[in-house]
């Protein structure tokens, strides 16, 4: 019995020795060891990445609700409800995605934007922004002359909303509101293409305010500017209460 056991041990030892004593056996052993090491390393790295990778969270972004042609001002995009806020997994947020529309104030679409497309800073530009590009349908632009105090020059900027009052210049007549909630397209001393989701326009210079109006409002303001003084009152950026009219949100 002991002889048989001893014989098996010597045979096994001889087999192992023979395996390592040949060049082929050594290469085979090295390959097997390398494969095992690779498998172990791959399993470790995969486990580490899964445990230490950033958590996927829902991230707010703005997407297009409809087709936006190249050159469309942000004012028109906002007033036409062409963008909407949504959330997507953080892994699906495109580079430069806009989380705050104020980041693109006063700009226009640099290229066509398609429905469902995430809005990025690269989709908008300030190049070639004009007052005309902000007008659609029956909208008009009118420049009205105002004094520094009457026009709040230096305080009113493009993109603000204002009410317009008329002072006939007589002591007996009180000033009356001609139009309310008008969008300022340009203002002297202010930034063209101004705040919020406002659109653009070149510098008006002097003491003129450029306002977006309807044809009826344009006629009223032109007549009032010729017959008396125009006064501007600045409205709150959000939640404004007070005088409004049917055409004031143009």
C-alpha positions in Angstrom: 0.0 0.0 0.0 2.8 2.4 0.9 4.7 1.5 -2.2 1.6 2.3 -4.3 1.1 5.7 -2.7 4.7 6.6 -3.1 4.6 5.6 -6.7 1.7 7.9 -7.4 3.4 10.8 -5.7 6.5 10.3 -7.7 4.4 10.1 -10.9 2.6 13.4 -10.1 5.9 15.1 -9.3 7.4 13.8 -12.5 4.4 15.1 -14.5 4.7 18.6 -12.9 8.4 18.6 -13.4 8.1 17.5 -16.9 5.6 20.2 -17.6 7.9 23.0 -16.3 11.0 21.4 -17.8 9.8 22.0 -21.3 9.6 25.4 -23.0 6.0 24.7 -24.2 4.9 23.8 -20.8 6.3 27.0 -19.3 4.7 29.2 -22.0 1.3 27.5 -21.5 1.5 28.0 -17.8 2.4 31.7 -18.2 -0.5 32.2 -20.6 -3.0 30.6 -18.2 -1.7 32.7 -15.3 -2.0 35.9 -17.4 -5.5 35.1 -18.4 -6.5 34.5 -14.8 -4.9 37.8 -13.8 -6.7 39.6 -16.5 -10.1 38.2 -15.5 -9.5 39.1 -11.9 -8.5 42.7 -12.9 -11.5 43.2 -15.2 -13.9 42.0 -12.5 -12.3 44.4 -10.0 -12.4 47.4 -12.3 -16.0 46.7 -13.3 -17.0 46.4 -9.6 -15.2 49.6 -8.8 -16.8 51.6 -11.6 -20.3 50.5 -10.5 -19.7 51.4 -6.9 -17.9 54.7 -7.4 -19.6 56.1 -10.5 -21.8 59.3 -10.3 -25.4 58.8 -9.4 -27.9 59.4 -12.2 -30.3 62.1 -11.3 -33.0 64.0 -13.1 -31.7 67.3 -14.4 -33.8 70.3 -15.6 -33.4 71.4 -19.2 -35.3 73.4 -21.8 -36.5 71.7 -25.0 -38.1 73.0 -28.2 -41.9 72.6 -28.3 -42.0 73.2 -32.0 -39.9 74.1 -35.0 -37.8 77.2 -34.5 -36.4 78.8 -37.7 -32.9 80.2 -37.8 -32.9 83.9 -36.7 -36.0 83.6 -34.5 -35.5 86.0 -31.5 -35.9 84.6 -28.0 -38.8 87.1 -27.5 -40.8 85.4 -30.2 -39.8 81.9 -29.0 -41.0 82.7 -25.4 -44.2 84.5 -26.4 -45.1 81.7 -28.8 -44.5 79.0 -26.2 -42.0 77.3 -28.4 -39.9 76.1 -25.5 -40.8 74.1 -22.4 -39.0 73.0 -19.2 -38.5 69.3 -18.6 -36.2 66.9 -16.8 -33.9 64.2 -18.2 -31.4 61.8 -16.6 -28.1 63.5 -16.1 -26.5 61.0 -18.4 -28.7 62.4 -21.3 -28.0 66.1 -20.8 -26.2 67.5 -23.9 -23.1 69.7 -23.5 -24.0 73.3 -22.9 -27.7 72.6 -22.2 -29.6 75.7 -20.9 -31.1 75.4 -17.4 -32.0 79.1 -17.2 -33.5 81.0 -20.2 -32.0 84.3 -19.0 -28.7 82.9 -20.3 -29.9 83.5 -23.9 -31.6 86.9 -23.3 -31.4 89.1 -26.3 -30.3 86.4 -28.7 -31.7 84.7 -31.8 -31.6 81.1 -33.0 -28.2 80.5 -34.7 -29.5 77.5 -36.6 -32.9 75.8 -37.0 -34.1 74.1 -33.9 -36.3 71.0 -34.1 -39.1 69.8 -31.8 -37.9 68.0 -28.8 -34.3 69.3 -29.2 -32.5 70.3 -26.0 -31.6 74.0 -26.1 -27.9 74.8 -25.7 -25.9 78.0 -25.6 -24.5 77.2 -29.0 -28.0 77.2 -30.5 -28.3 81.0 -30.0 -26.2 84.1 -31.0 -26.3 87.8 -30.6 -25.2 88.4 -34.2 -27.6 90.2 -36.6 -30.2 90.8 -33.9 -32.6 93.5 -35.3 -35.8 95.1 -34.1 -37.6 93.9 -37.2 -36.8 90.3 -36.3 -38.9 90.6 -33.2 -42.1 91.6 -34.9 -44.7 89.3 -36.2 -48.3 89.6 -37.5 -49.8 93.0 -36.5 -47.0 93.9 -34.2 -45.2 97.2 -34.8 -42.3 99.1 -33.4 -42.5 102.8 -32.6 -39.9 105.2 -31.2 -41.3 107.8 -28.9 -39.3 110.9 -27.6 -39.1 111.2 -23.9 -37.2 113.3 -21.4 -34.7 111.8 -19.1 -37.1 111.8 -16.1 -40.2 111.1 -18.1 -38.6 108.1 -19.8 -36.7 106.8 -16.8 -33.6 107.0 -19.0 -30.8 104.9 -17.5 -33.3 102.7 -15.6 -35.4 101.3 -18.4 -33.7 98.6 -20.5 -34.7 96.6 -23.5 -36.8 93.6 -22.4 -38.6 95.6 -19.7 -42.3 96.0 -19.6 -43.7 99.5 -19.2 -46.9 101.5 -19.0 -47.2 104.7 -21.1 -49.0 107.8 -19.8 -49.9 111.1 -21.6 -49.6 114.5 -20.0 -51.4 117.1 -22.0 -49.4 119.9 -20.5 -52.4 121.7 -19.0 -52.8 122.1 -15.2 -56.4 121.0 -15.3 -56.0 117.7 -17.1 -54.5 114.7 -15.2 -52.2 112.3 -17.0 -54.0 109.3 -18.5 -52.7 105.8 -19.3 -52.6 105.2 -23.0 -51.2 101.7 -23.1 -49.8 99.2 -20.6 -47.5 96.3 -20.4 -45.6 97.3 -23.6 -42.3 95.6 -24.3 -39.3 97.9 -24.6 -37.3 96.9 -27.7 -34.5 99.4 -27.2 -33.6 102.2 -24.7 -30.9 104.8 -24.6 -28.2 103.9 -22.1 -29.7 100.4 -21.6 -28.6 97.1 -23.1 -30.0 96.4 -26.5 -31.7 93.0 -26.7 -32.4 93.2 -23.0 -33.5 91.3 -20.0 -35.5 88.2 -19.2 -36.5 86.5 -22.4 -36.4 89.8 -24.2 -35.3 90.3 -27.8 -32.9 92.7 -29.5 -32.5 95.8 -31.5 -29.8 98.3 -32.3 -29.0 101.3 -30.1 -31.7 103.9 -30.4 -29.5 106.7 -29.1 -30.8 110.1 -28.0 -33.9 110.1 -25.8 -36.1 107.7 -27.8 -37.7 104.6 -26.4 -38.5 101.9 -29.0 -41.7 100.0 -28.0 -43.5 97.0 -29.4 -47.1 98.0 -30.1 -50.2 97.3 -32.2 -51.1 99.7 -35.0 -53.9 101.2 -32.9 -51.4 101.9 -30.0 -48.9 103.3 -32.5 -51.4 105.9 -33.6 -52.3 106.8 -30.1 -48.7 107.2 -29.0 -47.8 109.2 -32.0 -50.7 111.6 -31.5 -49.9 111.9 -27.7 -46.2 112.6 -28.4 -47.1 115.5 -30.7 -49.7 117.0 -28.4 -48.1 116.6 -25.0 -45.5 114.8 -22.9 -45.1 111.0 -22.6 -44.4 109.5 -19.3 -43.1 106.0 -18.7 -43.7 103.8 -15.7 -41.8 100.6 -15.2 -43.6 97.4 -14.4 -42.5 94.5 -12.2 -40.7 91.8 -14.1 -43.2 89.2 -12.9 -46.6 89.2 -11.2 -47.4 92.8 -12.2 -50.9 94.1 -11.2 -52.7 97.1 -12.6 -53.9 98.6 -15.8 -53.9 96.3 -18.8 -55.7 96.3 -22.1 -56.5 93.7 -24.8 -53.5 94.5 -26.9 -51.0 95.2 -24.2 -49.2 91.8 -24.2 -48.0 92.0 -27.8 
